[in-house]
């Protein structure tokens, strides 16, 4: 099983960002960072991205 590629980072304002664990930068879609989420929403996005990554398919989210 592949290691997860996406994780979460809590920001100073309390919101959550989905982070690409390889680049250590925010994951992005259409030029917009996946940031400013409630923790549950950010976790759901990271989980979906990791499922696609582990299955070897391109995610529709990014």
N, CA, C and O atoms as a Maestro MAE file, in Angstrom:
{
 s_m_m2io_version
 :::
 2.0.0
}

f_m_ct {
 s_m_title
 :::
 protein
 m_atom[248] {
  # First column is atom index #
  i_m_mmod_type
  r_m_x_coord
  r_m_y_coord
  r_m_z_coord
  i_m_residue_number
  s_m_chain_name
  s_m_pdb_residue_name
  s_m_pdb_atom_name
  i_m_atomic_number
  :::
  1 25 0.843 -1.175 0.000 1 A "UNK " " N  " 7
  2 3 0.000 0.000 0.000 1 A "UNK " " CA " 6
  3 2 0.890 1.242 0.000 1 A "UNK " " C  " 6
  4 15 1.873 1.313 0.737 1 A "UNK " " O  " 8
  5 25 0.535 2.213 -0.832 2 A "UNK " " N  " 7
  6 3 1.284 3.457 -0.900 2 A "UNK " " CA " 6
  7 2 1.037 4.291 0.354 2 A "UNK " " C  " 6
  8 15 -0.018 4.215 0.983 2 A "UNK " " O  " 8
  9 25 2.038 5.079 0.688 3 A "UNK " " N  " 7
  10 3 1.891 6.036 1.788 3 A "UNK " " CA " 6
  11 2 0.894 7.109 1.372 3 A "UNK " " C  " 6
  12 15 0.788 7.416 0.185 3 A "UNK " " O  " 8
  13 25 0.162 7.684 2.316 4 A "UNK " " N  " 7
  14 3 -0.741 8.790 1.961 4 A "UNK " " CA " 6
  15 2 0.052 9.952 1.372 4 A "UNK " " C  " 6
  16 15 1.155 10.261 1.823 4 A "UNK " " O  " 8
  17 25 -0.520 10.579 0.375 5 A "UNK " " N  " 7
  18 3 0.141 11.742 -0.231 5 A "UNK " " CA " 6
  19 2 -0.402 13.044 0.342 5 A "UNK " " C  " 6
  20 15 0.279 14.069 0.296 5 A "UNK " " O  " 8
  21 25 -1.613 13.021 0.881 6 A "UNK " " N  " 7
  22 3 -2.257 14.242 1.335 6 A "UNK " " CA " 6
  23 2 -2.552 14.175 2.825 6 A "UNK " " C  " 6
  24 15 -2.936 13.132 3.355 6 A "UNK " " O  " 8
  25 25 -2.366 15.298 3.483 7 A "UNK " " N  " 7
  26 3 -2.630 15.398 4.909 7 A "UNK " " CA " 6
  27 2 -3.270 16.737 5.220 7 A "UNK " " C  " 6
  28 15 -3.642 17.489 4.319 7 A "UNK " " O  " 8
  29 25 -3.392 17.021 6.499 8 A "UNK " " N  " 7
  30 3 -4.043 18.251 6.945 8 A "UNK " " CA " 6
  31 2 -3.075 19.121 7.725 8 A "UNK " " C  " 6
  32 15 -2.139 18.636 8.361 8 A "UNK " " O  " 8
  33 25 -3.326 20.407 7.659 9 A "UNK " " N  " 7
  34 3 -2.565 21.365 8.454 9 A "UNK " " CA " 6
  35 2 -3.535 22.412 8.980 9 A "UNK " " C  " 6
  36 15 -4.292 23.012 8.217 9 A "UNK " " O  " 8
  37 25 -3.505 22.624 10.287 10 A "UNK " " N  " 7
  38 3 -4.361 23.661 10.858 10 A "UNK " " CA " 6
  39 2 -3.664 25.004 10.748 10 A "UNK " " C  " 6
  40 15 -2.481 25.132 11.063 10 A "UNK " " O  " 8
  41 25 -4.404 25.995 10.300 11 A "UNK " " N  " 7
  42 3 -3.870 27.339 10.135 11 A "UNK " " CA " 6
  43 2 -4.058 28.153 11.417 11 A "UNK " " C  " 6
  44 15 -4.816 27.764 12.305 11 A "UNK " " O  " 8
  45 25 -3.367 29.274 11.500 12 A "UNK " " N  " 7
  46 3 -3.435 30.123 12.688 12 A "UNK " " CA " 6
  47 2 -4.847 30.614 12.982 12 A "UNK " " C  " 6
  48 15 -5.202 30.841 14.139 12 A "UNK " " O  " 8
  49 25 -5.651 30.777 11.934 13 A "UNK " " N  " 7
  50 3 -7.016 31.266 12.124 13 A "UNK " " CA " 6
  51 2 -7.995 30.149 12.501 13 A "UNK " " C  " 6
  52 15 -9.189 30.398 12.668 13 A "UNK " " O  " 8
  53 25 -7.482 28.909 12.634 14 A "UNK " " N  " 7
  54 3 -8.311 27.776 13.029 14 A "UNK " " CA " 6
  55 2 -8.855 26.959 11.874 14 A "UNK " " C  " 6
  56 15 -9.394 25.872 12.085 14 A "UNK " " O  " 8
  57 25 -8.721 27.467 10.650 15 A "UNK " " N  " 7
  58 3 -9.191 26.705 9.492 15 A "UNK " " CA " 6
  59 2 -8.165 25.624 9.144 15 A "UNK " " C  " 6
  60 15 -7.074 25.578 9.712 15 A "UNK " " O  " 8
  61 25 -8.535 24.764 8.205 16 A "UNK " " N  " 7
  62 3 -7.678 23.634 7.834 16 A "UNK " " CA " 6
  63 2 -7.362 23.679 6.347 16 A "UNK " " C  " 6
  64 15 -8.191 24.083 5.532 16 A "UNK " " O  " 8
  65 25 -6.145 23.255 6.008 17 A "UNK " " N  " 7
  66 3 -5.654 23.200 4.637 17 A "UNK " " CA " 6
  67 2 -5.269 21.765 4.315 17 A "UNK " " C  " 6
  68 15 -4.693 21.064 5.147 17 A "UNK " " O  " 8
  69 25 -5.594 21.331 3.088 18 A "UNK " " N  " 7
  70 3 -5.151 20.024 2.598 18 A "UNK " " CA " 6
  71 2 -3.747 20.224 2.026 18 A "UNK " " C  " 6
  72 15 -3.540 21.048 1.135 18 A "UNK " " O  " 8
  73 25 -2.791 19.463 2.546 19 A "UNK " " N  " 7
  74 3 -1.379 19.613 2.184 19 A "UNK " " CA " 6
  75 2 -0.906 18.406 1.368 19 A "UNK " " C  " 6
  76 15 -1.219 17.260 1.691 19 A "UNK " " O  " 8
  77 25 -0.151 18.686 0.311 20 A "UNK " " N  " 7
  78 3 0.544 17.641 -0.434 20 A "UNK " " CA " 6
  79 2 1.783 17.291 0.388 20 A "UNK " " C  " 6
  80 15 2.677 18.123 0.537 20 A "UNK " " O  " 8
  81 25 1.846 16.096 0.911 21 A "UNK " " N  " 7
  82 3 2.926 15.711 1.811 21 A "UNK " " CA " 6
  83 2 4.278 15.553 1.103 21 A "UNK " " C  " 6
  84 15 5.320 15.508 1.758 21 A "UNK " " O  " 8
  85 25 4.261 15.472 -0.218 22 A "UNK " " N  " 7
  86 3 5.521 15.380 -0.970 22 A "UNK " " CA " 6
  87 2 6.123 16.769 -1.155 22 A "UNK " " C  " 6
  88 15 7.313 16.971 -0.911 22 A "UNK " " O  " 8
  89 25 5.313 17.715 -1.582 23 A "UNK " " N  " 7
  90 3 5.815 19.064 -1.841 23 A "UNK " " CA " 6
  91 2 5.757 19.952 -0.605 23 A "UNK " " C  " 6
  92 15 6.409 20.995 -0.555 23 A "UNK " " O  " 8
  93 25 4.978 19.541 0.390 24 A "UNK " " N  " 7
  94 3 4.734 20.321 1.615 24 A "UNK " " CA " 6
  95 2 3.993 21.622 1.335 24 A "UNK " " C  " 6
  96 15 4.011 22.539 2.156 24 A "UNK " " O  " 8
  97 25 3.339 21.706 0.176 25 A "UNK " " N  " 7
  98 3 2.547 22.869 -0.213 25 A "UNK " " CA " 6
  99 2 1.068 22.507 -0.183 25 A "UNK " " C  " 6
  100 15 0.719 21.327 -0.219 25 A "UNK " " O  " 8
  101 25 0.193 23.515 -0.117 26 A "UNK " " N  " 7
  102 3 -1.234 23.211 -0.179 26 A "UNK " " CA " 6
  103 2 -1.591 22.529 -1.496 26 A "UNK " " C  " 6
  104 15 -1.099 22.907 -2.559 26 A "UNK " " O  " 8
  105 25 -2.446 21.527 -1.411 27 A "UNK " " N  " 7
  106 3 -2.999 20.933 -2.626 27 A "UNK " " CA " 6
  107 2 -3.860 22.003 -3.283 27 A "UNK " " C  " 6
  108 15 -4.405 22.866 -2.595 27 A "UNK " " O  " 8
  109 25 -3.988 21.956 -4.602 28 A "UNK " " N  " 7
  110 3 -4.728 23.002 -5.299 28 A "UNK " " CA " 6
  111 2 -5.579 22.412 -6.414 28 A "UNK " " C  " 6
  112 15 -5.279 21.351 -6.960 28 A "UNK " " O  " 8
  113 25 -6.641 23.127 -6.732 29 A "UNK " " N  " 7
  114 3 -7.496 22.776 -7.848 29 A "UNK " " CA " 6
  115 2 -7.829 24.055 -8.607 29 A "UNK " " C  " 6
  116 15 -8.207 25.060 -8.006 29 A "UNK " " O  " 8
  117 25 -7.687 24.013 -9.914 30 A "UNK " " N  " 7
  118 3 -7.954 25.186 -10.762 30 A "UNK " " CA " 6
  119 2 -7.253 26.435 -10.240 30 A "UNK " " C  " 6
  120 15 -7.817 27.528 -10.288 30 A "UNK " " O  " 8
  121 25 -6.027 26.280 -9.743 31 A "UNK " " N  " 7
  122 3 -5.252 27.408 -9.269 31 A "UNK " " CA " 6
  123 2 -5.626 27.925 -7.886 31 A "UNK " " C  " 6
  124 15 -5.073 28.926 -7.431 31 A "UNK " " O  " 8
  125 25 -6.553 27.257 -7.216 32 A "UNK " " N  " 7
  126 3 -6.981 27.671 -5.877 32 A "UNK " " CA " 6
  127 2 -6.536 26.626 -4.868 32 A "UNK " " C  " 6
  128 15 -6.766 25.430 -5.046 32 A "UNK " " O  " 8
  129 25 -5.893 27.099 -3.805 33 A "UNK " " N  " 7
  130 3 -5.475 26.192 -2.739 33 A "UNK " " CA " 6
  131 2 -6.683 25.579 -2.049 33 A "UNK " " C  " 6
  132 15 -7.715 26.229 -1.879 33 A "UNK " " O  " 8
  133 25 -6.540 24.323 -1.655 34 A "UNK " " N  " 7
  134 3 -7.592 23.646 -0.891 34 A "UNK " " CA " 6
  135 2 -7.397 24.037 0.569 34 A "UNK " " C  " 6
  136 15 -6.834 23.281 1.361 34 A "UNK " " O  " 8
  137 25 -7.870 25.222 0.907 35 A "UNK " " N  " 7
  138 3 -7.641 25.820 2.217 35 A "UNK " " CA " 6
  139 2 -8.918 26.503 2.699 35 A "UNK " " C  " 6
  140 15 -9.829 26.798 1.925 35 A "UNK " " O  " 8
  141 25 -8.945 26.742 4.011 36 A "UNK " " N  " 7
  142 3 -10.060 27.473 4.598 36 A "UNK " " CA " 6
  143 2 -11.238 26.598 4.981 36 A "UNK " " C  " 6
  144 15 -12.364 27.087 5.071 36 A "UNK " " O  " 8
  145 25 -11.001 25.318 5.207 37 A "UNK " " N  " 7
  146 3 -12.063 24.361 5.494 37 A "UNK " " CA " 6
  147 2 -12.232 24.106 6.986 37 A "UNK " " C  " 6
  148 15 -11.329 24.351 7.787 37 A "UNK " " O  " 8
  149 25 -13.405 23.612 7.332 38 A "UNK " " N  " 7
  150 3 -13.609 22.995 8.642 38 A "UNK " " CA " 6
  151 2 -12.817 21.691 8.621 38 A "UNK " " C  " 6
  152 15 -12.576 21.137 7.549 38 A "UNK " " O  " 8
  153 25 -12.411 21.193 9.785 39 A "UNK " " N  " 7
  154 3 -11.558 20.007 9.842 39 A "UNK " " CA " 6
  155 2 -12.200 18.800 9.165 39 A "UNK " " C  " 6
  156 15 -11.525 18.090 8.419 39 A "UNK " " O  " 8
  157 25 -13.481 18.552 9.405 40 A "UNK " " N  " 7
  158 3 -14.141 17.383 8.801 40 A "UNK " " CA " 6
  159 2 -14.148 17.466 7.281 40 A "UNK " " C  " 6
  160 15 -13.937 16.458 6.608 40 A "UNK " " O  " 8
  161 25 -14.389 18.655 6.731 41 A "UNK " " N  " 7
  162 3 -14.403 18.811 5.279 41 A "UNK " " CA " 6
  163 2 -13.011 18.603 4.692 41 A "UNK " " C  " 6
  164 15 -12.865 17.933 3.670 41 A "UNK " " O  " 8
  165 25 -11.992 19.169 5.328 42 A "UNK " " N  " 7
  166 3 -10.619 18.990 4.851 42 A "UNK " " CA " 6
  167 2 -10.225 17.515 4.908 42 A "UNK " " C  " 6
  168 15 -9.574 17.013 3.993 42 A "UNK " " O  " 8
  169 25 -10.617 16.819 5.978 43 A "UNK " " N  " 7
  170 3 -10.307 15.396 6.108 43 A "UNK " " CA " 6
  171 2 -10.994 14.597 5.004 43 A "UNK " " C  " 6
  172 15 -10.384 13.694 4.432 43 A "UNK " " O  " 8
  173 25 -12.250 14.912 4.697 44 A "UNK " " N  " 7
  174 3 -12.965 14.212 3.623 44 A "UNK " " CA " 6
  175 2 -12.266 14.397 2.283 44 A "UNK " " C  " 6
  176 15 -12.141 13.447 1.510 44 A "UNK " " O  " 8
  177 25 -11.807 15.622 2.003 45 A "UNK " " N  " 7
  178 3 -11.106 15.892 0.744 45 A "UNK " " CA " 6
  179 2 -9.781 15.133 0.703 45 A "UNK " " C  " 6
  180 15 -9.466 14.500 -0.304 45 A "UNK " " O  " 8
  181 25 -9.007 15.188 1.779 46 A "UNK " " N  " 7
  182 3 -7.726 14.477 1.830 46 A "UNK " " CA " 6
  183 2 -7.942 12.970 1.681 46 A "UNK " " C  " 6
  184 15 -7.177 12.303 0.984 46 A "UNK " " O  " 8
  185 25 -8.966 12.436 2.324 47 A "UNK " " N  " 7
  186 3 -9.250 11.004 2.201 47 A "UNK " " CA " 6
  187 2 -9.568 10.630 0.753 47 A "UNK " " C  " 6
  188 15 -9.083 9.613 0.256 47 A "UNK " " O  " 8
  189 25 -10.375 11.443 0.075 48 A "UNK " " N  " 7
  190 3 -10.722 11.169 -1.324 48 A "UNK " " CA " 6
  191 2 -9.480 11.253 -2.213 48 A "UNK " " C  " 6
  192 15 -9.284 10.411 -3.089 48 A "UNK " " O  " 8
  193 25 -8.649 12.258 -1.990 49 A "UNK " " N  " 7
  194 3 -7.419 12.380 -2.774 49 A "UNK " " CA " 6
  195 2 -6.490 11.197 -2.532 49 A "UNK " " C  " 6
  196 15 -5.878 10.689 -3.471 49 A "UNK " " O  " 8
  197 25 -6.381 10.757 -1.286 50 A "UNK " " N  " 7
  198 3 -5.513 9.617 -0.973 50 A "UNK " " CA " 6
  199 2 -6.053 8.326 -1.571 50 A "UNK " " C  " 6
  200 15 -5.270 7.491 -2.025 50 A "UNK " " O  " 8
  201 25 -7.363 8.138 -1.584 51 A "UNK " " N  " 7
  202 3 -7.939 6.937 -2.216 51 A "UNK " " CA " 6
  203 2 -7.584 6.899 -3.703 51 A "UNK " " C  " 6
  204 15 -7.183 5.860 -4.226 51 A "UNK " " O  " 8
  205 25 -7.737 8.045 -4.381 52 A "UNK " " N  " 7
  206 3 -7.390 8.094 -5.800 52 A "UNK " " CA " 6
  207 2 -5.899 7.849 -6.009 52 A "UNK " " C  " 6
  208 15 -5.509 7.111 -6.914 52 A "UNK " " O  " 8
  209 25 -5.072 8.462 -5.179 53 A "UNK " " N  " 7
  210 3 -3.619 8.284 -5.287 53 A "UNK " " CA " 6
  211 2 -3.232 6.821 -5.086 53 A "UNK " " C  " 6
  212 15 -2.423 6.282 -5.841 53 A "UNK " " O  " 8
  213 25 -3.803 6.184 -4.076 54 A "UNK " " N  " 7
  214 3 -3.467 4.794 -3.800 54 A "UNK " " CA " 6
  215 2 -3.963 3.852 -4.889 54 A "UNK " " C  " 6
  216 15 -3.373 2.797 -5.122 54 A "UNK " " O  " 8
  217 25 -5.052 4.238 -5.558 55 A "UNK " " N  " 7
  218 3 -5.580 3.413 -6.647 55 A "UNK " " CA " 6
  219 2 -4.848 3.686 -7.969 55 A "UNK " " C  " 6
  220 15 -5.085 3.004 -8.966 55 A "UNK " " O  " 8
  221 25 -3.951 4.698 -7.968 56 A "UNK " " N  " 7
  222 3 -3.195 5.017 -9.173 56 A "UNK " " CA " 6
  223 2 -3.994 5.759 -10.226 56 A "UNK " " C  " 6
  224 15 -3.665 5.718 -11.411 56 A "UNK " " O  " 8
  225 25 -5.040 6.437 -9.791 57 A "UNK " " N  " 7
  226 3 -5.850 7.184 -10.766 57 A "UNK " " CA " 6
  227 2 -5.793 8.677 -10.458 57 A "UNK " " C  " 6
  228 15 -5.583 9.093 -9.319 57 A "UNK " " O  " 8
  229 25 -5.985 9.461 -11.505 58 A "UNK " " N  " 7
  230 3 -6.011 10.914 -11.356 58 A "UNK " " CA " 6
  231 2 -7.313 11.315 -10.680 58 A "UNK " " C  " 6
  232 15 -8.392 10.882 -11.084 58 A "UNK " " O  " 8
  233 25 -7.205 12.133 -9.662 59 A "UNK " " N  " 7
  234 3 -8.384 12.582 -8.933 59 A "UNK " " CA " 6
  235 2 -9.125 13.642 -9.717 59 A "UNK " " C  " 6
  236 15 -8.511 14.467 -10.393 59 A "UNK " " O  " 8
  237 25 -10.441 13.622 -9.628 60 A "UNK " " N  " 7
  238 3 -11.247 14.673 -10.251 60 A "UNK " " CA " 6
  239 2 -11.228 15.932 -9.382 60 A "UNK " " C  " 6
  240 15 -11.715 16.980 -9.806 60 A "UNK " " O  " 8
  241 25 -10.671 15.843 -8.171 61 A "UNK " " N  " 7
  242 3 -10.650 16.998 -7.270 61 A "UNK " " CA " 6
  243 2 -9.515 17.960 -7.552 61 A "UNK " " C  " 6
  244 15 -9.618 19.147 -7.240 61 A "UNK " " O  " 8
  245 25 -8.418 17.460 -8.145 62 A "UNK " " N  " 7
  246 3 -7.286 18.349 -8.425 62 A "UNK " " CA " 6
  247 2 -6.852 18.200 -9.865 62 A "UNK " " C  " 6
  248 15 -5.912 18.865 -10.299 62 A "UNK " " O  " 8
  :::
 }
 m_bond[247] {
  # First column is bond index #
  i_m_from
  i_m_to
  i_m_order
  :::
  1 1 2 1
  2 2 3 1
  3 3 4 2
  4 3 5 1
  5 5 6 1
  6 6 7 1
  7 7 8 2
  8 7 9 1
  9 9 10 1
  10 10 11 1
  11 11 12 2
  12 11 13 1
  13 13 14 1
  14 14 15 1
  15 15 16 2
  16 15 17 1
  17 17 18 1
  18 18 19 1
  19 19 20 2
  20 19 21 1
  21 21 22 1
  22 22 23 1
  23 23 24 2
  24 23 25 1
  25 25 26 1
  26 26 27 1
  27 27 28 2
  28 27 29 1
  29 29 30 1
  30 30 31 1
  31 31 32 2
  32 31 33 1
  33 33 34 1
  34 34 35 1
  35 35 36 2
  36 35 37 1
  37 37 38 1
  38 38 39 1
  39 39 40 2
  40 39 41 1
  41 41 42 1
  42 42 43 1
  43 43 44 2
  44 43 45 1
  45 45 46 1
  46 46 47 1
  47 47 48 2
  48 47 49 1
  49 49 50 1
  50 50 51 1
  51 51 52 2
  52 51 53 1
  53 53 54 1
  54 54 55 1
  55 55 56 2
  56 55 57 1
  57 57 58 1
  58 58 59 1
  59 59 60 2
  60 59 61 1
  61 61 62 1
  62 62 63 1
  63 63 64 2
  64 63 65 1
  65 65 66 1
  66 66 67 1
  67 67 68 2
  68 67 69 1
  69 69 70 1
  70 70 71 1
  71 71 72 2
  72 71 73 1
  73 73 74 1
  74 74 75 1
  75 75 76 2
  76 75 77 1
  77 77 78 1
  78 78 79 1
  79 79 80 2
  80 79 81 1
  81 81 82 1
  82 82 83 1
  83 83 84 2
  84 83 85 1
  85 85 86 1
  86 86 87 1
  87 87 88 2
  88 87 89 1
  89 89 90 1
  90 90 91 1
  91 91 92 2
  92 91 93 1
  93 93 94 1
  94 94 95 1
  95 95 96 2
  96 95 97 1
  97 97 98 1
  98 98 99 1
  99 99 100 2
  100 99 101 1
  101 101 102 1
  102 102 103 1
  103 103 104 2
  104 103 105 1
  105 105 106 1
  106 106 107 1
  107 107 108 2
  108 107 109 1
  109 109 110 1
  110 110 111 1
  111 111 112 2
  112 111 113 1
  113 113 114 1
  114 114 115 1
  115 115 116 2
  116 115 117 1
  117 117 118 1
  118 118 119 1
  119 119 120 2
  120 119 121 1
  121 121 122 1
  122 122 123 1
  123 123 124 2
  124 123 125 1
  125 125 126 1
  126 126 127 1
  127 127 128 2
  128 127 129 1
  129 129 130 1
  130 130 131 1
  131 131 132 2
  132 131 133 1
  133 133 134 1
  134 134 135 1
  135 135 136 2
  136 135 137 1
  137 137 138 1
  138 138 139 1
  139 139 140 2
  140 139 141 1
  141 141 142 1
  142 142 143 1
  143 143 144 2
  144 143 145 1
  145 145 146 1
  146 146 147 1
  147 147 148 2
  148 147 149 1
  149 149 150 1
  150 150 151 1
  151 151 152 2
  152 151 153 1
  153 153 154 1
  154 154 155 1
  155 155 156 2
  156 155 157 1
  157 157 158 1
  158 158 159 1
  159 159 160 2
  160 159 161 1
  161 161 162 1
  162 162 163 1
  163 163 164 2
  164 163 165 1
  165 165 166 1
  166 166 167 1
  167 167 168 2
  168 167 169 1
  169 169 170 1
  170 170 171 1
  171 171 172 2
  172 171 173 1
  173 173 174 1
  174 174 175 1
  175 175 176 2
  176 175 177 1
  177 177 178 1
  178 178 179 1
  179 179 180 2
  180 179 181 1
  181 181 182 1
  182 182 183 1
  183 183 184 2
  184 183 185 1
  185 185 186 1
  186 186 187 1
  187 187 188 2
  188 187 189 1
  189 189 190 1
  190 190 191 1
  191 191 192 2
  192 191 193 1
  193 193 194 1
  194 194 195 1
  195 195 196 2
  196 195 197 1
  197 197 198 1
  198 198 199 1
  199 199 200 2
  200 199 201 1
  201 201 202 1
  202 202 203 1
  203 203 204 2
  204 203 205 1
  205 205 206 1
  206 206 207 1
  207 207 208 2
  208 207 209 1
  209 209 210 1
  210 210 211 1
  211 211 212 2
  212 211 213 1
  213 213 214 1
  214 214 215 1
  215 215 216 2
  216 215 217 1
  217 217 218 1
  218 218 219 1
  219 219 220 2
  220 219 221 1
  221 221 222 1
  222 222 223 1
  223 223 224 2
  224 223 225 1
  225 225 226 1
  226 226 227 1
  227 227 228 2
  228 227 229 1
  229 229 230 1
  230 230 231 1
  231 231 232 2
  232 231 233 1
  233 233 234 1
  234 234 235 1
  235 235 236 2
  236 235 237 1
  237 237 238 1
  238 238 239 1
  239 239 240 2
  240 239 241 1
  241 241 242 1
  242 242 243 1
  243 243 244 2
  244 243 245 1
  245 245 246 1
  246 246 247 1
  247 247 248 2
  :::
 }
}
